[in-house]
Every structure is written in C-alpha cells, then in structure tokens.
Amino acid sequence: MKLKVRMIMAACLTLLASACSSSPQSMILGKWEIEGAPLKMTAEFDRDGTAKMTMFGQTVQGVYKLTNDNRLEWTLNGQTTKAKVNVTATELELTTDANQTVKYRKM
C-alpha cells in the first residue's frame, strides 16, 4: 500500500513540475536590453500586460499580448507592432513580418 501511495505521489510531483516549466509568457517578463544598439534601448514586459520601451532617454508605455502561436503584439504610443517571438531565460528575439530581427538580452 505504501508503495502505491509513493508511486502516485511521484507521478503527481512529475506532472506538477512539468506544468510549472517556463512558458514564453513567463520568460518574457522583465527588462531587456537591445543587443548592439549604439545607445541604451530597453523593453520591459510586466505580468499585467503593460510594456515600456525606453530609448534616447525617453520612456513610452503601452500594452502587449503574447499569442499562443508565439507572436507578440504590442502597442506603444498608439502604434501596434507584431513579431514572431523566440525567447529563452536570457535572450529575446523578435522577427517582424518584414523579416527584421531585433535581439535583446535579459538585464
């Protein structure tokens, strides 16, 4: 009986651990700096769906959404941008439909 309980608990823990794995939605959260930019440019994504972009010392605020097909839609200063997202714990890569890619690193 104890063996069955242990096996069930081990299976539950395994399922719980796999459910808690990092998703793109959780990995995109935080502050990112554009790689290779001549000036410091950052993007920040918060859990509540708000976003900030800072460049040339000016910060603009907006909103973002990450879709199930790993596409980012964000609106800053009334302008909406859409891009394909590839995100890891330390790198964020956004590629637009015009095939322009911007790479960020986690700050």
Secondary structure in CASP SS format (residue, H / E / C, confidence):
PFRMAT SS
TARGET T0000
AUTHOR 0000-0000-0000
METHOD secondary structure of the structure
MODEL  1
M C 1.00
K H 1.00
L H 1.00
K H 1.00
V H 1.00
R H 1.00
M H 1.00
I H 1.00
M H 1.00
A H 1.00
A H 1.00
C H 1.00
L H 1.00
T H 1.00
L H 1.00
L H 1.00
A H 1.00
S H 1.00
A H 1.00
C C 1.00
S C 1.00
S C 1.00
S C 1.00
P H 1.00
Q H 1.00
S H 1.00
M H 1.00
I C 1.00
L C 1.00
G E 1.00
K E 1.00
W E 1.00
E E 1.00
I E 1.00
E C 1.00
G C 1.00
A C 1.00
P C 1.00
L C 1.00
K C 1.00
M E 1.00
T E 1.00
A E 1.00
E E 1.00
F E 1.00
D C 1.00
R C 1.00
D C 1.00
G C 1.00
T E 1.00
A E 1.00
K E 1.00
M E 1.00
T E 1.00
M E 1.00
F C 1.00
G C 1.00
Q E 1.00
T E 1.00
V E 1.00
Q E 1.00
G E 1.00
V E 1.00
Y E 1.00
K E 1.00
L E 1.00
T C 1.00
N C 1.00
D C 1.00
N C 1.00
R E 1.00
L E 1.00
E E 1.00
W E 1.00
T E 1.00
L E 1.00
N C 1.00
G C 1.00
Q E 1.00
T E 1.00
T E 1.00
K E 1.00
A E 1.00
K E 1.00
V E 1.00
N E 1.00
V E 1.00
T C 1.00
A C 1.00
T C 1.00
E E 1.00
L E 1.00
E E 1.00
L E 1.00
T E 1.00
T E 1.00
D C 1.00
A C 1.00
N C 1.00
Q C 1.00
T E 1.00
V E 1.00
K E 1.00
Y E 1.00
R E 1.00
K E 1.00
M C 1.00
END
